[in-house]
């Protein structure tokens, strides 16, 4: 994976496969502490301790046609950038994946095109709820599709005009955040 | 710099959209629509399926083709990522491999709009390693 936003898309696919109805994606860029933290929490079926012990093993998968490389790749990239990953899960309790990176580490991948990642998730899973928050420079942007759907009053969130609007909304707010 | 969009802007957009009769939830008549599934597992994402999916969704909208674009897990053809499955009502689903934006454009223009087969189809009798172990 060439960017963190692709890792996020990949990890959220696990949430979708696990039957999650809601996924919370939280990115924190703490410049004074020189740390970046990515947290993905879902309300899917979760994992038992036996599966949890193996999820970082390359090629281990609970699905029948998956490579089993998503979490090991994220772990490798986090550790290469001076960070780590933590996975918390329990059967019926959902899963949380936390990845940390040293912010200015030369091997930390760029966040990349997080807008396109979010649009991919929203437009192909319109029935799901996504809560995306991004904190940087003491500012925070939150996109909560539950609120968006409420405001839309029945207009599909996947309709062309809404997708264009959300894309502009995320891009504009992220530009504000990092300037 | 352009004004940053807020929920107030969304409310204004909503009022404009409400007056349009063409707006509807595509899932209501999903069976009569073209369905494009984009494989979106680790192998697919690393090969560019995110860009393929967004390109397909944008272009089908722009060209006024009634279609649903969704994502699915790995189809087992990791050597040919990004892969997509196109289901046209009344026809068998077809899986295409190596679908970058150029190939996606060709699939929309020739297969979806023109009904003409294009290169890059993964044959239905192709057996992946899972099948051979059955």
Interface residues (C-beta under 8 A of the other chain):
Chain A: X1 X6 X9 X10 X13 X16 X17 X63 X64 X65 X66 X67 X69 X70 X73 X116 X117 X119 X120 X123 X124 X125 X126 X147 X148 X151 X152 X153 X155 X156 X158 X159 X160 X161 X162 X163 X165 X168 X169 X172 X173 X175 X176
Chain B: X1 X2 X3 X4 X5 X6 X7 X9 X10 X11 X13 X14 X17 X18 X23 X24 X25 X26 X27 X38 X40 X41 X42 X43 X45 X46 X50 X51 X53 X54 X57 X61 X69 X70 X71 X73 X74 X75 X76 X78 X128 X130
